[in-house]
Amino acid sequence: MDLFRRKSVTDLQTEAASDHSLKRALSALNLTALGIGAIIGTGIFVLTGTVAALNSGPAVVLSFALAGVASIFAALCYSEFASLVPMAGSAYTYGYATLGELIAWIIGWDLVLEYALGAVTVAIGWSGYVVSFLHDIGINVPCSLSAARGVAVQCADGTTATAIFNLPAVIIIGLVTTLLVIGIKESANFNNVIVMVKVAVVLLFIIFAAHAINPANWHPFIPEQTVKDGLPVAGEFGVSGVFTGAAIVFFAYIGFDAVSTAAQEAKNPQKDMPIGIIGSLLICTVLYILVSGIATGIMSYKELNVPDPIAVVADRAGLGWMSTLIKLGAIAGLSSVILVMLLGQSRVFYSMARDGLLPPFVNKVHPRFQTPYLTSIVTGVVVAFFAAILPIRDAASLVSIGTLLAFVIVSIGILVLRVREPNLPRVFKTPWVWFVAPAGAVSALYLMKSLPPVTWERLAIWFVIGMIIYFSYGVRKSKLANKV
């Protein structure tokens, strides 16, 4: 039993050229919009304030810059793989080509934490924003249907009720799943529109709020480190606060890797995938830095530890009219994140089933829409179920550790492939690969190390379940295992 049997990159390239089951309809612009759609969510509307208030002060702009640099290491490695192996499946497919089947299964199973659980978490957040927005315009969602089962909810009339399930979260998952079944081009067009809405909201904030900046609020740029009982507190201001802030806001960048799951649906993947991955990451980094700089320039960083810091900053700048717009931008932002997460999850499952590691029905393609409709529907139903009954709690940490592990494997995999097959024709090559790839792996491992022990325990339990499935089904049904 060879647990580390690999798929040849040449075979994958041949398969990509001959497999027309998925519709190639995405341009570089579509892919860049998918990346922006996945990255800009609650991060820009929430983390900016909390990290400034608790960790970095005005130097939160440096935290965003450092997190962006750490992300670009992984993005460059993803870009080389995506142009070299233009197949659905992202890090799963790359792991199969470089590190073998067992590692590929581990990363494919791990990506469920990023995409499916990420969609659950974001759908719950989307529900909260929508309930608040509808309340602003005089529409009240029944409080018993607005949160996870068993959660105490404050109703519009001031009373408290116990929630039965989260109806808005179920509705958004249902709508997005339907869109993904209907077609990739339609999904991309919808994503383009909502990305335009949320980027427009961010740009309006930058343009109209900039006049209210008071440079005095930027001093001290890096506040002194907090001292308790005569000892400095690590991660609370000072240089350590800037780095801790970077570790926290790094999670605002999660999502650009989901672009690589759409490689098999790109018109010209060799050229357009790197543009989509790197372009979306650079655009979002610039927006994050500008927004955080303006926010800390308008208000003292000490006042920004609130659930809606950007809306509060807009009020302080005399832009009260923007509060509803910012909520609308957040709703649009979260909608596109859900779309890209569900897109990514269905494509990873599609690839695993195509390789025989999951049952054949999973990669069944709709004859008319040319989408993996069964896996999209099953994914949507499961995600909707958990979004209806779960509170957010520690889901975000599991999403983070799953993503970071993918970054580690992709960064290592690109080095393995450079050594094993140095002469492969590469349209896009990771620059300074012997620095960039190790830096990507080390920075992701460092951030994984900063996550709480309970997250590691849950990751271990998840992998035990995955190993049971692999050794009871995948290892025997794998197409590589049954190759004559």
N, C-alpha and C positions, 0 to 999 in steps of 0.2 A: 504494500500500500504506500504509494508515494504522495505524501501530504503536501509536498512543495512542487508538484508538477506545475509548469508554467504555460501560459498561452504565448506563442511567438508573436512579437510585435509585427512582423511581416504578415503573418496570418490575420492578425487583427486589422491591419491596413487593407488587406484584400477583402476581408469581410465587410469593412466599412464602405468600400467602393462598390461592392455588389449587393449589399443589403438595402433595399428600397422600401422596407416595410413601414418605416417612419418617414413622414413628409419633411423634406428639407426646405424650410420656408423662412428661416430666421437670418436676418442681415446682421452686420456688425452693430448697427444702431439698436436693433431688437435685443441683441445679447447684452449690450451696455446697459440698456434700460432694465433688463432682467436683473443685472447685478445691482444697479441702484435700487431697484424694487426690493431686493432681498436685504440690502444693507441699511437703508434709512427706515427705521421704525421708531420704537420708543427711545432708542439710544440718544438721538439728537434732541428729543423733547424732554427727557427725564435725567439721563446720566450726567449731562452737562452741569446741572445744578448740584446734584448730590455729591459728585466727585469734587467740584470746586469747594463746596462747603465743608466737606469732611476730610479731604485728602490733600488736594493740590493748591487750593486758593486760585488766584488768577493764572498760575502756571498750569492750569488744566489744559491750556492750549498746547503746552509741551507734552502733557500726558497723551493727548490725541495724536500729536505728531509722532511720538515714540510708538504708540500702538499701530499707527499707519505704517511705519517703517517695518515693524515686526510682521505685519500682514503682507507687506509687499514681498518679503522673502518667500513666503508660501505661495503667493500669487504668481511669481515668476516661475516656480517649479510646476504649478498647475498649468500655466500657459504652455510650457514646453510639452508636457504630456498631452494636453488637449489638442494641440496642433499635430502631434506625432501619432496619437491614437484617437481619431475623431469618432468615438463610440459613446453611446449612452452608458452611464454607470460611474463616471467620475473616478474618485479614489479607489473604488472597488476594482474597476477595470485596470487601472494603473498598477495596483497591487498584484493582480493576476499576472500581468506581463513581466513583473520584475521580481517579486518576492515569493510567488507561488500561491497555490489554491487555498491553503489553510489561512494564510495571512489575508488573502482576498476575501474569504468568508468573514473573517474577524472584522475587517474594515467595512464590509457591506452590512453586517449586523450592527456594527457601531454607528453607521450612518443613519440608522433608524432613530437613534437618540437625537441626532442633529435635525433631521428633516421632519419626521412624524411628530416627535415630542416637541420640536420647535413650533410646528404648526398648532399643536394643542395649546402651548403657552401663549402664542401670539393671538389665537382666537379668543382666549379668555380676556386678554388685554383689550382686544378690539371691542368685545362686548361691553366692557366698562366705559370706554370712550363713547360708544354709540348710545348707551343708556343715558350718559351725561348730556350728550349733544341733543338727543331727542327731548330730554327734560327742559333744556334751554329754550326749545321752540314750542313747548307746551304739550308734548306727547310723553306720557309716562308708561314705560314698560312695567307690567305687573311685577312687583318686587320678588314674588316667589319664583318667577321665571327668569331672573336676571343674574343669578350667581350659581356656584357649585352647590350640590345637594348638601344640606345641613348647615350652610353658612348663614349667619344672622345678617339680614339686610335691612338698612334704614329705608323705609318707604317715603313717598312724596308727602304724605300727610303727617309725617313725624313718628308714626308707629314703627315697630320692628316686627319682621316676619322671618320665618325660616325658609330658605330657598329650596325648591324641589329639583330644578335643574336649570342650566344656563341656555335658554332658548336662543338669544342672539348669536351665541357661539356656534350652535348647531346650524342656524340659518346661513351664516357666512361660509361655513365649511361646505354645506350643500350647494350653494351658489358657485363657489370656486370649483368644486369637483365637477359640476355640470359643464362649466366652461372648459375645463381641461379635457373632458370627454369629447366635446364638440369639435375641438381642433386646436393645434398648437399656434396657428397663425392668429386665430380669434383670441386665444389667451394672451398672446404677445401684444396684440393691438389694444386689448383691455388694459394690460399692464402699462403700455406706453402712456395711455391717457392718465391713469392714476399716478404714475411717476411724474408726469408733467404737473399735476395738481400739487403734489407734495413738494416738489422742487420749487414750484412757483411760490408756495407759502413760505418756504425757507428763504428764498431770495427776497420776497417782500419784507420779511422781518429784517434781513440784513440791510436792505436799502433804507427803510423808513426808521429803523431804530438807531442807526449809526450816529445820527445827529445828537443823540442824548448821552453819548459816552462822556464820562468824567474821568480823565486820565488818573486822577487821584485814587480812584478805586483799584487801580492796578498796582498800588504800592502798599505794602511790600509785594513784589511779584511772586516770590516764594516765601510765604509766612514762616516764622520760626517754628521749629518742631515742638509739638505739644509735650509737656513734661508732667508726669504724674508720680507722686511720692519720690520726687528727686530723680526719676529716671525718664529718659526720652521715650516716647511712644512711637514705635516703628509704624510708618505708613500714614501718620497724621502730620502733614506739612513737612517742611524741609525737603531735601533732595529725595529722601525715602518716600515721602508723600507723593512726589511726582511719579516715581516708578510704580508705587502701589496704585495710583490713579490710572497709570497706563495699563496695568493688569486688569483693572475693572472696566475701563472704556474699550479695551480690546474686544470685548463681547459685543460692542456696538458695530463692529466690523464684520461679524459673522454673517455669512451669506454669499459673499462673492464667489466662493467655491461651487455654489449651486449652479452657476453659469455653465460649468464644465459638464453637468449632467445632460445638457441640451446639445452636446457636440454632434450627435447623430441627426439633429434636426436643423443644423446650420447649413446655409447655402455654400459657404466657402470656409470650412472649419480651420484649415491650416492658417489662413490669414486673419479670419474674424474672431476666433476664440481668444487669442491673446489680447486683441483690442477690447473685447467685451469684459474680460476679467480684470486687466490692468486699468483700463479706462474708467470703469465703474468705481474701482477702489480709489484712484487718484481724485476723481470728482468728489466723492464722499468725504475723503480726508480734508480737502480744501474747505468744503461746506462746514464740517465739524469744527475746524480750527476757527473759521470766521464767526460762527454762531457762539462758540464758547468765549472768544475774545470780546465780542460785543456784549454778551450777557454779563460778564464780570466787569466790564467797563461802565455799564449803566447802573449796576447795583453792587453793593459790597458782597463779596463771596459768602460772608457769614449769613446772609439772608436767603440764600438760594437752596437750602435744604427743604424743598417743598415738592409735592407730587407733580406740579405743572410749572416748573421754573421759567420756561420760555413765555408762557402766557402771563406770568407775574411780571417778568421783565418788560413785556409789551405794554402792560398797564402802567408801569413806572415811567416808561418812555412816552406816555400820553397816547398810546395806540390801543385804547380799550376796545376799539372795533375789531382788533386782530384776534381777540381771545377766542371767538367762535371760529374764525378762520384757522387758527392753530389747531383747534380740536378737529376741524375738518381735515387738515393736513395730516394729523396723527392717524385718523381713521383711514385715509387714503394710503398712508404709509404702511399701516398694519395689514390692509387688504392685499397689497402687492407682496408683502412678506409671506403671507399665507399661501398665495398663489405659487410663488417660486418654491417654497418648502414642499408643497404637495406635488408640484411638478418634479422636483428632485427625487422625492421618495419613490414615486411611481416609476421613474426611469431607472433607479437603482434596482428595484425589484424586477423590472423588465429584463435587465441585463443578467441578473442572477438566475432567473428562470431560463433565459436563453442558453446559459451555460450548464443547465441541468441541476443546479444547486437548489432550486425551488421547483414546485410542480409546474408542468407545461402550461396550464390554463393562465398562469400569472402573466405570461408574455403574449397573450392573444391580442391581436391588433384589429381594431374595428375596420371592416371592409370599406366603409365610406369615409370616415373621418381620419383614418390612418393614425390613430392614437391607441396606446395600450389601455383600452377603456376598462377592462375588468380589474386590473390592478389599481387604476385610478379610483374606481368605485369602492373597492374593498378598503383601500387606504383611507378614502374619505369617510366611510362609515365608521371605521375604527377610531379615527381622529375625532370625528364628531361625538362619538360616545364618550371618550375620555374628556373632551372639552366641555361636555354637558355636566359632568359630575365631579371633575377634579378642581381643587383650588390650585393656584400657581405654585405656591410653596417652593420646593427645591427643584422644580422642573428645569428652571433656567440653568442651574449648575450642571445638571446632567446633559443638557444641550451643549454647554460649553466644553465639558470634558470629551464628549463625543466628537465635536468639531476639532478640538486641539489634537486628539489622537490621529485623526485623518491627516492633519497638517504634518505631524511627525512622520507618518508612513510615506506620504507623498514626497517629502523632502529627502528621506533616506532612499526611496525608490529611484529618484532621478539620478542619484550618484551611482547606484547599482547598475542602472541602464547605461550610464556613460562608460563604466568599466567593462560591462559585459558586451555591449554592442556600440562601440565608439563610432563606427562608420555609417550608422543609420542616417539617411538624409533628413535633416531637421530644418523645417522652414523657420521655426522660432527656437532659439537656443537661450537657455537661462544664462545671463551674463555672470562672470566671476562665480561659476557654479560651485567651486570648491570652498568658497566663502559663503555664498548666498544659501545653499542648501543646508549646510551644518548650522548656520545662524537661524534658519527657519525651524529646524528640528529642536535646537537648544532653547530658543525663545518659547516655543509651544510647550516643551517639557517643563520649563520654569513656571509658566502660567498654570499648567496642570498641577504642579506641586503646591501652588498657592490655594488650590480648592480644598474645602473641608473634607475630613476623613470619611464622613457619611456618604459623600458623593462617590468616593473610591469604592466604598462597600457596595453601593448600588450598582456601580459599573461592573464589579466582580460578579454579582448575582446575575446581571444581564448577560454577561459573557458565558456563564455556566449554562444558562438556558440556550444560548446560541450554539454552544458546543454539543449539547444533547441533540439539537435539531440537525446539525451538520453530520455527526457520526451515525445518526439513525436514518438519515435520508441522503443528504448531499454527497457524502463521500462515496456512496454506491452508485448514485444516479448521475454523477458528474459526466459530462460529455467527454472530457479528457480521459476519465477512467475507463470509459467504454469505447474509446477510439480503437479501431482495429488496425 
